[in-house]
């Protein structure tokens, strides 16, 4: 039962079994109802035929009771006494009375006739009146009849008839149910014989089809196990040529492996780059400390402080990147970008170039997110502009569609068009020597774009009107 194939085969077999049993019962019920309706019709026709003869005044002894074996007849009067029965009828049930011998006190029809009465009628020139047969639907009942020592099940129809003398009689005529029972038994036997065979076929076909359908899954499982054992994320699982869910699973698995491989490669490169970046300030700081230990008068205290600050900034950047990679949510606080830009610029007292601020008065530039992370983005963009500007750095805030745009511009050399995406990668510096001397590690822009993306925004770079780079941060406006 742990196998998908076994569960699928058992489930399909159970469903088919329930459906076939329900359909079989419905067929049997419909067949039986139709056959009983036919028997009712035959019994009604036979009963009305006898009732018609009685209504016309036919004497009891002259009644034509054809097919007495197939249609046994019993006639009773108003008091339930039997007045007429078929000649071969020995016993009967289901007609309200089991008698099969006419009662001696039953009033006879004028079979032989009274000669004096006939003469009187002839003298008067009149004939007895005509009776009638009830037009109401007959009553039907199930019963048995023994005809000539053979007992069988019958369907009886009861029809009332009134003789010309005004006597009301009830005619019971039966129709055999042997054909109905035989047909139902034959169909039921065929169903009971064919049902197990059909269920075996359904189970076998389901097992084979499921095994064939799941065969690619086994290939995917084996390849994933091999990838896990070898830790080679460059391998891919086989993709079947079909366009079903298994093929979609294989494609999705390969896409996941591709993303995982890129993530692991990025992580390895990140660790290597971080180690490389940390090596320089640590080595410089160690050298200064070792020299100071041997020659205290040669201690370069400002240089040691600068290296320590550089290590502190780099560690903070690495920690923030780690939190972003771990999926840290930016929060949902409301941040007014105009006020945040003014506050960030006012705290930058050590910049070599004064920053121009362009924020419209009375504008509402509210966004949702983390105030600390957004402040870090603006600070990183301003730091980048300070490193590359010749003599002008400006920041502006404006509404842009359904969002807010913050633009940081400088008049430096700008960013070549073919490098405008690469600069947002981690540890990428277009001017490596100068950036290293200025303390840059190539993480500021990467952090800025990651934060913008996690806030539902974008960060791009273009050419500024001053001739340098223009970094544009767009964030969706707060609701």
SULGIQUI-V812874 format. One record per residue. N is the residue number from 1. RES is the residue in one letter. OMEGA is omega in degrees with one decimal (999 if undefined). Layout:
BEGIN
n=<N | N>
res=<RES | RES>
omega=<OMEGA | OMEGA>
END
This chain:
BEGIN
n=<1 | 2 | 3 | 4 | 5 | 6 | 7 | 8 | 9 | 10 | 11 | 12 | 13 | 14 | 15 | 16 | 17 | 18 | 19 | 20 | 21 | 22 | 23 | 24 | 25 | 26 | 27 | 28 | 29 | 30 | 31 | 32 | 33 | 34 | 35 | 36 | 37 | 38 | 39 | 40 | 41 | 42 | 43 | 44 | 45 | 46 | 47 | 48 | 49 | 50 | 51 | 52 | 53 | 54 | 55 | 56 | 57 | 58 | 59 | 60 | 61 | 62 | 63 | 64 | 65 | 66 | 67 | 68 | 69 | 70 | 71 | 72 | 73 | 74 | 75 | 76 | 77 | 78 | 79 | 80 | 81 | 82 | 83 | 84 | 85 | 86 | 87 | 88 | 89 | 90 | 91 | 92 | 93 | 94 | 95 | 96 | 97 | 98 | 99 | 100 | 101 | 102 | 103 | 104 | 105 | 106 | 107 | 108 | 109 | 110 | 111 | 112 | 113 | 114 | 115 | 116 | 117 | 118 | 119 | 120 | 121 | 122 | 123 | 124 | 125 | 126 | 127 | 128 | 129 | 130 | 131 | 132 | 133 | 134 | 135 | 136 | 137 | 138 | 139 | 140 | 141 | 142 | 143 | 144 | 145 | 146 | 147 | 148 | 149 | 150 | 151 | 152 | 153 | 154 | 155 | 156 | 157 | 158 | 159 | 160 | 161 | 162 | 163 | 164 | 165 | 166 | 167 | 168 | 169 | 170 | 171 | 172 | 173 | 174 | 175 | 176 | 177 | 178 | 179 | 180 | 181 | 182 | 183 | 184 | 185 | 186 | 187 | 188 | 189 | 190 | 191 | 192 | 193 | 194 | 195 | 196 | 197 | 198 | 199 | 200 | 201 | 202 | 203 | 204 | 205 | 206 | 207 | 208 | 209 | 210 | 211 | 212 | 213 | 214 | 215 | 216 | 217 | 218 | 219 | 220 | 221 | 222 | 223 | 224 | 225 | 226 | 227 | 228 | 229 | 230 | 231 | 232 | 233 | 234 | 235 | 236 | 237 | 238 | 239 | 240 | 241 | 242 | 243 | 244 | 245 | 246 | 247 | 248 | 249 | 250 | 251 | 252 | 253 | 254 | 255 | 256 | 257 | 258 | 259 | 260 | 261 | 262 | 263 | 264 | 265 | 266 | 267 | 268 | 269 | 270 | 271 | 272 | 273 | 274 | 275 | 276 | 277 | 278 | 279 | 280 | 281 | 282 | 283 | 284 | 285 | 286 | 287 | 288 | 289 | 290 | 291 | 292 | 293 | 294 | 295 | 296 | 297 | 298 | 299 | 300 | 301 | 302 | 303 | 304 | 305 | 306 | 307 | 308 | 309 | 310 | 311 | 312 | 313 | 314 | 315 | 316 | 317 | 318 | 319 | 320 | 321 | 322 | 323 | 324 | 325 | 326 | 327 | 328 | 329 | 330 | 331 | 332 | 333 | 334 | 335 | 336 | 337 | 338 | 339 | 340 | 341 | 342 | 343 | 344 | 345 | 346 | 347 | 348 | 349 | 350 | 351 | 352 | 353 | 354 | 355 | 356 | 357 | 358 | 359 | 360 | 361 | 362 | 363 | 364 | 365 | 366 | 367 | 368 | 369 | 370 | 371 | 372 | 373 | 374 | 375 | 376 | 377 | 378 | 379 | 380 | 381 | 382 | 383 | 384 | 385 | 386 | 387 | 388 | 389 | 390 | 391 | 392 | 393 | 394 | 395 | 396 | 397 | 398 | 399 | 400 | 401 | 402 | 403 | 404 | 405 | 406 | 407 | 408 | 409 | 410 | 411 | 412 | 413 | 414 | 415 | 416 | 417 | 418 | 419 | 420 | 421 | 422 | 423 | 424 | 425 | 426 | 427 | 428 | 429 | 430 | 431 | 432 | 433 | 434 | 435 | 436 | 437 | 438 | 439 | 440 | 441 | 442 | 443 | 444 | 445 | 446 | 447 | 448 | 449 | 450 | 451 | 452 | 453 | 454 | 455 | 456 | 457 | 458 | 459 | 460 | 461 | 462 | 463 | 464 | 465 | 466 | 467 | 468 | 469 | 470 | 471 | 472 | 473 | 474 | 475 | 476 | 477 | 478 | 479>
res=<X | X | X | X | X | X | X | X | X | X | X | X | X | X | X | X | X | X | X | X | X | X | X | X | X | X | X | X | X | X | X | X | X | X | X | X | X | X | X | X | X | X | X | X | X | X | X | X | X | X | X | X | X | X | X | X | X | X | X | X | X | X | X | X | X | X | X | X | X | X | X | X | X | X | X | X | X | X | X | X | X | X | X | X | X | X | X | X | X | X | X | X | X | X | X | X | X | X | X | X | X | X | X | X | X | X | X | X | X | X | X | X | X | X | X | X | X | X | X | X | X | X | X | X | X | X | X | X | X | X | X | X | X | X | X | X | X | X | X | X | X | X | X | X | X | X | X | X | X | X | X | X | X | X | X | X | X | X | X | X | X | X | X | X | X | X | X | X | X | X | X | X | X | X | X | X | X | X | X | X | X | X | X | X | X | X | X | X | X | X | X | X | X | X | X | X | X | X | X | X | X | X | X | X | X | X | X | X | X | X | X | X | X | X | X | X | X | X | X | X | X | X | X | X | X | X | X | X | X | X | X | X | X | X | X | X | X | X | X | X | X | X | X | X | X | X | X | X | X | X | X | X | X | X | X | X | X | X | X | X | X | X | X | X | X | X | X | X | X | X | X | X | X | X | X | X | X | X | X | X | X | X | X | X | X | X | X | X | X | X | X | X | X | X | X | X | X | X | X | X | X | X | X | X | X | X | X | X | X | X | X | X | X | X | X | X | X | X | X | X | X | X | X | X | X | X | X | X | X | X | X | X | X | X | X | X | X | X | X | X | X | X | X | X | X | X | X | X | X | X | X | X | X | X | X | X | X | X | X | X | X | X | X | X | X | X | X | X | X | X | X | X | X | X | X | X | X | X | X | X | X | X | X | X | X | X | X | X | X | X | X | X | X | X | X | X | X | X | X | X | X | X | X | X | X | X | X | X | X | X | X | X | X | X | X | X | X | X | X | X | X | X | X | X | X | X | X | X | X | X | X | X | X | X | X | X | X | X | X | X | X | X | X | X | X | X | X | X | X | X | X | X | X | X | X | X | X | X | X | X | X | X | X | X | X | X | X | X | X | X | X | X | X | X | X | X | X | X | X>
omega=<177.2 | -179.3 | 176.5 | 179.3 | -179.6 | 179.4 | 179.0 | -179.8 | 180.0 | 179.5 | 178.8 | -179.9 | 179.0 | -179.9 | 179.6 | 179.9 | 179.4 | -179.5 | -179.2 | 178.5 | 178.7 | 179.3 | 178.9 | 177.8 | 179.2 | 179.5 | -179.7 | 179.8 | 179.2 | 179.4 | -179.6 | 179.8 | 179.2 | -179.7 | 177.3 | 176.6 | 177.5 | 177.5 | 177.4 | -179.7 | 179.2 | -179.9 | 179.9 | 179.5 | -180.0 | -179.0 | -178.9 | 177.8 | 178.4 | 179.6 | 178.3 | 177.4 | 178.6 | -178.6 | 179.1 | 177.7 | 178.1 | 178.3 | -178.0 | -176.0 | -178.2 | -179.9 | 177.3 | -179.8 | -178.0 | 176.6 | -177.6 | 179.0 | -180.0 | -176.5 | 177.0 | -174.7 | 173.7 | -178.6 | 179.1 | 178.4 | -176.0 | -178.9 | 178.1 | 179.6 | -179.7 | 179.5 | -179.8 | 172.1 | 174.3 | -174.5 | -175.1 | -177.4 | -177.6 | 179.6 | -177.9 | 173.0 | 178.4 | 179.7 | -178.9 | 177.0 | -178.8 | -178.2 | 178.9 | 178.6 | -179.0 | 179.2 | -178.1 | -175.1 | -179.5 | -178.5 | -179.0 | 170.9 | -178.4 | -176.9 | -179.9 | 178.2 | 176.1 | -174.8 | -179.3 | 179.5 | -179.5 | -179.9 | -179.2 | 179.1 | -179.0 | -179.7 | -179.2 | -178.2 | -179.9 | 178.7 | 177.5 | 179.4 | -179.3 | 176.9 | -179.7 | 177.4 | -179.3 | 178.7 | 179.0 | 176.8 | -178.9 | 173.5 | -179.0 | 178.9 | 176.2 | 178.6 | 178.5 | 177.4 | 175.6 | -179.0 | 178.2 | 177.1 | 177.4 | -179.3 | -179.8 | 177.5 | -178.8 | 171.9 | -174.5 | 173.9 | -178.5 | -179.5 | 178.7 | 177.9 | 178.5 | -178.4 | 177.3 | 178.9 | 179.4 | 179.5 | 179.2 | -179.9 | 176.1 | -177.9 | 174.7 | 176.9 | -175.9 | 173.0 | -174.3 | 177.1 | -177.7 | -179.3 | 178.7 | -179.2 | 179.2 | 179.7 | -179.7 | 179.2 | 178.9 | 179.4 | 179.6 | 177.8 | 178.3 | 178.6 | -179.4 | 178.0 | -175.6 | -176.9 | 179.1 | 179.3 | 179.6 | 178.9 | 176.4 | 178.3 | 179.7 | 179.7 | -179.2 | -179.7 | 178.6 | 178.3 | -177.9 | -179.2 | 179.3 | 178.8 | 179.3 | -179.4 | -177.2 | 180.0 | 176.2 | 179.2 | 177.9 | 176.1 | 177.5 | -179.0 | -179.7 | -178.8 | 177.0 | 176.7 | 178.6 | 178.1 | 178.9 | -178.9 | -176.4 | -176.8 | 178.0 | -177.0 | 177.0 | 179.2 | -179.2 | 179.0 | 179.5 | 178.2 | 178.2 | -178.5 | -179.8 | 179.8 | -177.8 | -177.1 | 179.4 | 177.3 | 177.3 | 177.1 | 179.6 | 179.1 | 179.1 | 177.7 | 178.7 | 176.3 | 177.4 | 177.6 | 178.4 | 178.7 | 179.5 | 178.3 | 178.7 | 179.8 | 179.0 | 178.8 | 177.8 | 179.2 | 178.0 | 179.5 | 179.0 | 179.0 | 179.9 | -179.8 | 178.7 | 177.4 | -179.9 | -179.0 | -179.4 | -176.1 | -175.1 | -179.0 | 178.7 | 178.4 | 179.6 | -179.6 | 179.5 | 179.6 | -179.4 | -179.4 | 178.3 | 177.2 | -179.7 | 178.9 | -179.4 | -178.0 | -177.6 | -177.7 | 179.9 | -178.6 | 175.8 | -175.9 | 177.6 | 179.2 | 178.4 | 177.7 | 180.0 | 177.7 | 178.6 | 177.8 | 178.7 | 176.9 | -179.1 | 179.9 | -179.6 | 178.7 | 178.2 | 178.2 | 179.9 | 178.9 | 178.6 | 177.7 | 178.3 | 178.4 | 178.2 | 178.7 | 179.5 | 176.7 | 178.7 | -178.2 | -176.1 | -177.3 | -176.6 | 178.0 | 177.6 | -177.7 | 176.7 | -171.6 | 178.9 | 179.2 | -179.6 | 178.6 | 179.4 | -179.0 | -178.7 | -179.4 | -177.7 | -178.7 | -177.0 | -176.5 | -176.0 | -179.5 | 178.6 | 179.6 | 178.4 | -177.0 | 175.8 | -177.5 | 179.0 | 179.2 | 179.9 | 178.3 | 177.0 | 179.5 | 177.5 | -176.7 | -175.3 | 175.5 | 177.2 | 178.1 | -179.2 | -179.8 | -178.8 | -179.1 | 178.2 | 175.2 | 177.8 | 178.9 | -179.2 | 178.1 | 179.0 | 178.9 | 177.9 | 176.9 | 179.6 | 179.1 | 178.9 | -177.9 | -173.0 | -177.2 | 174.9 | -179.3 | -176.9 | 173.7 | -178.7 | 176.3 | -178.7 | 177.7 | -179.0 | 174.8 | -179.1 | -178.7 | 179.3 | -178.3 | -179.9 | -179.2 | 173.3 | -176.7 | 177.9 | -174.8 | 173.2 | -179.0 | -179.5 | -176.7 | -179.1 | -178.3 | 177.3 | -174.3 | -178.9 | 179.4 | -171.4 | 173.4 | -176.4 | -177.1 | 178.9 | 174.9 | -175.6 | 178.0 | 176.3 | 177.4 | -179.6 | 176.8 | -169.0 | -174.4 | -177.9 | 180.0 | 179.4 | 179.2 | -179.7 | 177.6 | -179.8 | 179.0 | -179.3 | -179.2 | -173.9 | -178.5 | 177.3 | 177.6 | -177.9 | -179.8 | 178.9 | 179.9 | 179.3 | -179.5 | -178.7 | 174.6 | 179.7 | -177.8 | -179.4 | 174.3 | -179.0 | 179.2 | 177.3 | -179.2 | -178.9 | 177.1 | 178.5 | 178.3 | -178.4 | -178.6 | 175.7 | 177.7 | -175.5 | 176.8 | 177.5 | 179.5 | 179.3 | -179.0 | 178.1 | 179.3 | 999>
END
